[in-house]
Amino acid sequence: MNTDKKMEIDQIKSVYFIGAGGIGMSALVRYFLSKGKNVAGYDRTPSELTKELITEGAKIHYDDNVKLIPEEFLDMSSTLIVFTPAIPKEHTEFTFFTKQGFVIQKRAQVLGIITKASKALCVAGTHGKTTTSTMAAHILHQSKVDCTAFLGGISKNYQSNLILSDKSDFTVIEADEFDRSFHWLHPYMSVITATDPDHLDIYGTKEAYLESFEKYTTLIQPGGCLIIRKGIALHPKVQDKVKIYTYSKDEGDFHAENIRIGNGAILFDFITPQEVIKDIQLGVPITINIENGIAAMALCWLSGVSVEEIKNGMASFEGVDRRFDFKIKNDKIVFLSDYAHHPSEIKQSILSIRDLYKDKKITAIFQPHLYTRTRDFYKEFAASLSLLDEVILLDIYPARELPIPGVTNKLIYDNLREGMEKCMCSKENIIDLLKKKKIEVLITLGAGDIDDYVVDIQKLLKNR
């Protein structure tokens, strides 16, 4: 497979995506459409995102069938194949392009090529990277500095995961550690939000996972910097002339002071190494966004964004789809959707909700993502979910994996704290179950297809 063989951007006439509807892949689909390239691809199932991509000009089909590849994508001299590592290696179209000798590259390789000539502002970490990178992109884009951005979620400010600029040297990138993808990038500056072990199906051990982040820190370009969350398990190995800054909610080179929470608003003072920016207001006022915001503002402050532009950008940030995404918010019922799918993320989400709704019953519908992640972390999932008042556990969403004997949602269920309200339910029966329940605050948690049920849940709760 020609993953090492490169193709210059001006050589490319057509780009074919295997896994076109993925959130990271679709940003590249939009990028190449904006450059006037022919774009087509395969995805396993139709979604709102694939429908949008088709409307924007991409040719997308849903059967793994070589005969459905349009003719103009069969010229290997001018066609680039982009694939997601999440597709199975026996995928028929992937196998066809491999045997034919096409230039085939991972999404992160292509991002690396596109952004090599720009100043890449990368956000890496087990969790928090989508919100932090989208925040940073919004602050930069509405400032005089501006940026292009490839995001891992749909920005509510722009209704897209791609932001384009024809005048800025900066590109914001969500740096994904899955399959060591972030090793293809050329960061000028990088934030690292967290290094809680994940993807152990790829890495095998916690040590290998941390080594991958250490290698990533060596890629930061001289003259740039690393902004690392204080206290995380990582020993960075940066090149000469790369500065290291720390951040967190409470301490570090960048942190918050004078935090005020009340009346649905959060304000704080942003402490930088040289100045204090008073009265930062969070556009999405949840406590977890204080720390996400500090990391995003640090990146922007170091990139030359002014004090007023930082304040305006933070206040006008509308959030990201499926990241603390409020669907209903009134005195009687609160319903939100969140992508959290790692035990640490889930814990942070629940604590943030508890901060907002101290006296209400909090119920979560959780869909575990991957058999391997459930096998590796079922006790940690149970500990995080036990912070809730009630848990409804769905079956495991398999994504790219085959079932593992003995690994089901019952592993989590059996380890939830005694005395809490809990049940297991199939996703098909979730609406019927909710009809019988008294809901005060409800959150859907998970990275699988639980989001497909959000509209129906929203309708049910609105009609109460």
NORRA-V818560 format. One record per residue. RES is the residue in one letter. PHI is phi in degrees with one decimal (NA if undefined). NEAR is the number of other C-alpha atoms within 12 Angstrom. Layout:
{{RES/PHI/NEAR} {RES/PHI/NEAR}}
This chain:
{{M/NA/21} {N/-85.6/22} {T/-73.7/24} {D/-91.3/16} {K/-79.6/18} {K/-106.5/27} {M/-135.4/28} {E/-68.7/17} {I/-56.5/25} {D/-73.3/18} {Q/-77.3/17} {I/-80.7/27} {K/-104.0/27} {S/-133.1/37} {V/-128.6/48} {Y/-115.1/50} {F/-107.8/48} {I/-102.6/47} {G/103.7/41} {A/-63.5/42} {G/-88.6/38} {G/-64.3/39} {I/-64.2/34} {G/-76.3/40} {M/-64.7/44} {S/-65.1/45} {A/-64.3/40} {L/-69.9/50} {V/-54.8/49} {R/-65.6/39} {Y/-62.0/35} {F/-68.8/34} {L/-62.0/27} {S/-65.8/21} {K/-90.9/21} {G/79.7/19} {K/-83.2/28} {N/-71.6/32} {V/-132.3/40} {A/-145.8/43} {G/171.7/44} {Y/-115.9/43} {D/-142.6/36} {R/-69.1/25} {T/-141.0/21} {P/-66.4/22} {S/-151.1/22} {E/-57.9/17} {L/-67.3/31} {T/-65.5/33} {K/-63.1/21} {E/-63.3/23} {L/-63.4/37} {I/-64.6/26} {T/-60.3/14} {E/-80.5/23} {G/123.9/23} {A/-83.8/35} {K/-99.7/34} {I/-124.0/38} {H/-125.9/32} {Y/-122.2/25} {D/-109.9/20} {D/-76.6/25} {N/-147.2/22} {V/-58.5/22} {K/-66.3/15} {L/-89.4/21} {I/-75.3/32} {P/-59.5/23} {E/-58.7/17} {E/-69.5/22} {F/-100.0/31} {L/-102.8/28} {D/-90.9/23} {M/-71.8/27} {S/-76.0/22} {S/-131.4/25} {T/-115.6/37} {L/-102.3/45} {I/-102.5/51} {V/-117.0/43} {F/-129.6/42} {T/-95.5/37} {P/-62.7/31} {A/-76.3/31} {I/-79.7/28} {P/-67.4/20} {K/-66.8/19} {E/-87.5/14} {H/-53.1/25} {T/-60.8/21} {E/-67.7/36} {F/-59.8/37} {T/-62.3/23} {F/-60.4/24} {F/-64.1/34} {T/-63.3/24} {K/-65.6/15} {Q/-76.1/19} {G/86.9/23} {F/-64.5/32} {V/-73.5/36} {I/-121.6/37} {Q/-137.0/36} {K/-71.0/41} {R/-52.5/45} {A/-67.6/37} {Q/-62.7/37} {V/-65.4/41} {L/-58.0/41} {G/-60.1/35} {I/-67.7/26} {I/-61.1/32} {T/-97.3/32} {K/-59.3/27} {A/-83.9/18} {S/-108.8/29} {K/-91.4/33} {A/-82.1/41} {L/-103.8/49} {C/-107.4/57} {V/-120.6/51} {A/-116.9/46} {G/142.5/44} {T/-60.0/33} {H/-149.6/39} {G/92.3/46} {K/-72.5/43} {T/-68.1/47} {T/-63.7/47} {T/-63.9/48} {S/-68.0/55} {T/-69.7/53} {M/-58.7/54} {A/-60.2/52} {A/-62.0/57} {H/-66.3/52} {I/-58.6/45} {L/-65.1/45} {H/-64.9/39} {Q/-88.0/32} {S/-102.2/27} {K/-68.6/24} {V/-72.4/29} {D/65.1/31} {C/-170.9/36} {T/-98.2/38} {A/-146.9/49} {F/-112.6/47} {L/-109.5/47} {G/-97.1/40} {G/-158.9/41} {I/-87.1/36} {S/-68.8/33} {K/-72.3/28} {N/-68.5/28} {Y/-119.5/25} {Q/50.7/20} {S/-158.1/33} {N/-105.0/42} {L/-131.2/39} {I/-119.2/39} {L/-114.6/32} {S/-138.3/25} {D/-99.9/17} {K/-126.6/14} {S/-97.6/26} {D/-83.8/25} {F/-97.5/39} {T/-127.2/48} {V/-90.6/53} {I/-134.1/51} {E/-80.7/49} {A/-94.4/47} {D/-92.3/42} {E/-85.0/39} {F/-57.6/30} {D/58.0/28} {R/58.1/30} {S/-57.4/31} {F/-69.0/36} {H/-71.5/30} {W/-85.9/35} {L/-86.9/43} {H/-126.5/36} {P/-64.9/44} {Y/-90.3/41} {M/-130.8/46} {S/-144.1/52} {V/-97.8/55} {I/-121.8/53} {T/-88.4/44} {A/-166.5/35} {T/-133.3/37} {D/-64.0/30} {P/-55.6/35} {D/-151.8/39} {H/52.8/33} {L/-71.2/26} {D/-66.1/24} {I/-92.3/21} {Y/-89.8/22} {G/86.4/19} {T/-134.7/17} {K/-59.7/21} {E/-63.1/19} {A/-66.3/23} {Y/-62.6/30} {L/-67.0/32} {E/-59.8/25} {S/-64.1/36} {F/-68.3/45} {E/-60.3/30} {K/-62.0/25} {Y/-57.7/39} {T/-65.5/42} {T/-71.5/31} {L/-85.8/33} {I/-65.7/40} {Q/-73.8/28} {P/-53.8/21} {G/94.9/19} {G/-95.3/31} {C/-155.4/36} {L/-114.3/43} {I/-114.1/44} {I/-114.7/44} {R/-65.8/41} {K/-63.3/28} {G/93.1/19} {I/-78.6/22} {A/-81.2/23} {L/-161.3/29} {H/-112.1/24} {P/-63.4/32} {K/-126.3/23} {V/-80.7/31} {Q/-72.1/23} {D/-58.3/16} {K/66.1/17} {V/-112.8/24} {K/-81.8/25} {I/-115.2/32} {Y/-117.8/30} {T/-111.5/33} {Y/-148.9/37} {S/-171.7/36} {K/-64.6/30} {D/-109.6/23} {E/-154.0/22} {G/117.5/26} {D/-59.2/28} {F/-119.6/40} {H/-159.2/37} {A/-109.2/36} {E/-137.3/26} {N/56.0/21} {I/-75.1/26} {R/-124.6/22} {I/-121.3/21} {G/169.0/16} {N/53.2/10} {G/72.5/19} {A/-127.8/22} {I/-128.2/30} {L/-125.4/31} {F/-159.2/33} {D/-97.5/29} {F/-95.8/41} {I/-94.5/33} {T/-112.5/29} {P/-62.1/18} {Q/-123.8/12} {E/-153.6/16} {V/-111.4/21} {I/-103.9/31} {K/-82.7/21} {D/59.0/26} {I/-70.8/39} {Q/-111.1/36} {L/-80.3/37} {G/-65.2/29} {V/-114.5/33} {P/-81.4/36} {I/-127.9/35} {T/-63.3/35} {I/-62.7/35} {N/-78.7/44} {I/-63.0/41} {E/-69.9/42} {N/-57.1/44} {G/-65.9/54} {I/-60.8/49} {A/-63.1/55} {A/-63.9/52} {M/-66.1/49} {A/-59.8/51} {L/-59.5/45} {C/-72.6/47} {W/-59.7/35} {L/-71.0/34} {S/-93.9/36} {G/97.7/20} {V/-74.4/30} {S/-76.3/24} {V/-57.6/30} {E/-64.0/24} {E/-66.3/29} {I/-63.2/41} {K/-62.3/36} {N/-64.7/27} {G/-64.5/37} {M/-66.2/46} {A/-68.9/30} {S/-95.4/24} {F/-69.7/36} {E/-100.2/29} {G/102.2/40} {V/-130.2/36} {D/-53.4/32} {R/66.7/35} {R/-120.0/43} {F/48.7/40} {D/-94.9/34} {F/-71.7/29} {K/-101.7/29} {I/-135.8/28} {K/-149.9/23} {N/-142.8/16} {D/-66.9/11} {K/-94.8/18} {I/-137.8/27} {V/-122.4/31} {F/-135.4/37} {L/-139.6/36} {S/-116.8/43} {D/-140.3/42} {Y/-81.4/38} {A/-50.7/41} {H/-142.2/41} {H/-118.3/42} {P/-52.2/36} {S/-66.5/30} {E/-62.0/35} {I/-62.0/40} {K/-59.1/27} {Q/-62.3/31} {S/-62.4/40} {I/-65.4/42} {L/-64.0/23} {S/-65.9/28} {I/-66.5/37} {R/-62.1/25} {D/-59.6/21} {L/-80.2/26} {Y/-128.9/29} {K/-62.7/16} {D/-105.6/12} {K/-109.4/22} {K/-76.4/28} {I/-110.5/37} {T/-115.0/38} {A/-125.2/43} {I/-102.2/45} {F/-115.2/49} {Q/-110.1/47} {P/-58.9/46} {H/-114.7/39} {L/83.4/34} {Y/-66.6/31} {T/-65.6/32} {R/-65.7/38} {T/-64.8/37} {R/-60.6/29} {D/-76.9/28} {F/-131.0/31} {Y/-61.7/31} {K/-68.3/25} {E/-67.5/29} {F/-59.4/40} {A/-61.1/36} {A/-63.0/25} {S/-66.7/33} {L/-68.2/46} {S/-68.8/33} {L/-75.3/30} {L/-84.5/38} {D/-87.0/31} {E/-148.4/34} {V/-128.4/41} {I/-112.4/40} {L/-97.6/39} {L/-91.5/34} {D/-65.3/34} {I/-66.1/38} {Y/-84.4/32} {P/-77.5/26} {A/50.1/25} {R/-87.4/23} {E/-105.2/19} {L/-92.3/14} {P/-57.5/21} {I/-113.2/17} {P/-52.0/10} {G/84.1/13} {V/-101.8/26} {T/-138.5/29} {N/-65.3/39} {K/-66.0/26} {L/-59.1/27} {I/-71.6/39} {Y/-53.5/36} {D/-67.7/23} {N/-105.4/22} {L/-68.4/31} {R/-62.3/23} {E/-66.8/15} {G/93.5/13} {M/-82.2/22} {E/-72.5/23} {K/-156.2/28} {C/-158.5/26} {M/-110.3/29} {C/-151.1/24} {S/-79.5/22} {K/-64.2/30} {E/-66.4/17} {N/-101.1/19} {I/-64.7/30} {I/-65.3/24} {D/-60.4/15} {L/-65.1/22} {L/-65.8/29} {K/-59.3/19} {K/-94.0/13} {K/-107.1/22} {K/-87.5/18} {I/-111.4/30} {E/-109.5/28} {V/-127.6/37} {L/-124.5/42} {I/-131.2/47} {T/-94.8/47} {L/-122.1/45} {G/140.0/39} {A/-104.3/32} {G/-89.7/29} {D/-96.7/29} {I/-56.1/36} {D/-61.5/32} {D/-64.0/23} {Y/-98.9/25} {V/-63.2/31} {V/-62.8/19} {D/-67.8/23} {I/-63.9/34} {Q/-59.8/29} {K/-61.4/17} {L/-58.6/24} {L/-70.9/29} {K/-66.4/19} {N/-83.3/11} {R/-65.9/17}}
